[in-house]
Amino acid sequence: MMKKWLGVIFLMLSSIQLQAAIEIYQFEQAEHEQLYKQMIDELRCLVCQNQNLSASNAALAKDLRQQTYEMVTNGKSHAQIVDYMTQRYGDFVLYRPPVKSSTALLWFGPFILLFAGLMVLIITLKNRKQIIDEPLSEQQKTQLKQLLDEDDK
Amino acid sequence: MKSSLPLVLFALLVILLGVGLTLDPREVPSPFIGKPAPSFELAKLYDSENTIRTEDMKGKVWLLNVWASWCVACRSEHHVLNQLVKNHQIEIIGLNYKDDVNKAKQWLEELGNPYANIAVDQDGRTGIDWGVYGVPETFIIDKHGIIRYKNIGPVEQKDIDNTIMPLIIQLQQESS
């Protein structure tokens, strides 16, 4: 029994994602270090597509971290580094893509869905309320009376 | 009519997801199509004293094939490239990406060398400049040095027949 549980724990531990960014970079300026950290969090690794540069241990991610480090220490700005990366890898390299026609669905799709959901909710609620609230017409009242009277007989 | 609405929605969703399955998320559209090929100047694999540059290929339609001896998929496309240069008038420049020079040479001895020239990109810098993220990758560059096509992953014979050769023939007919 004990052995089995140890095995389970071992499997759970061995699947924990390792923090991949292991290179140690020296920064002379705090702003540079901050920008570097921001950049590798925002840039996506193209090999492991659901990881950013800071989390990926793919060889390409390592190279791109090196590239980012060099650009940051050379005083390049956030926009310049983003330009450099998108010129080579397209908007795909950004976890926060710019708003333009090709990314419109990505940006506004969720809001369209939310709106559609709200509309369905409102219409459904409205219909339900009408069923309860609608007063009986004269004809319905007489019909109801007749039915109730029939019961009494 | 009202009861068929969920069915219609379900069918639409199935179609949407079905189309999604046929797409390959690894194929990131290259921002380079229609843009000038990035220039490089790299040492030649078989003549490390001399270099090869993007500019040397001006006026020709050529292929840049990014490969490495550690790349398993490169092995599967290699005979396709061998066939291509055997049967057609086309130059392929190899970009030996982050590889060991000796292993690269050994690999070519074993499998044959389809390349007109091989540039050595030891640190992967040129690879980054060309937006390479998954070896092998193959670019077609026209006579004006503009990238016209990019194939990500191993080139298959059907890619050659359906896309690559028709495009090369078309580009070779363009005036330089």
Chai-1 contact restraints between the chains, C-beta under 6 A:
chainA,res_idxA,chainB,res_idxB,connection_type,confidence,min_distance_angstrom,max_distance_angstrom,comment,restraint_id
A,L46,B,Y133,contact,1.0,0.0,6.0,A-B,restraint_1
A,V47,B,Y133,contact,1.0,0.0,6.0,A-B,restraint_2
A,L60,B,Y133,contact,1.0,0.0,6.0,A-B,restraint_3
A,D63,B,G124,contact,1.0,0.0,6.0,A-B,restraint_4
A,R88,B,G131,contact,1.0,0.0,6.0,A-B,restraint_5
A,Y89,B,G131,contact,1.0,0.0,6.0,A-B,restraint_6
A,G90,B,P29,contact,1.0,0.0,6.0,A-B,restraint_7
A,G90,B,P31,contact,1.0,0.0,6.0,A-B,restraint_8
A,F92,B,V28,contact,1.0,0.0,6.0,A-B,restraint_9
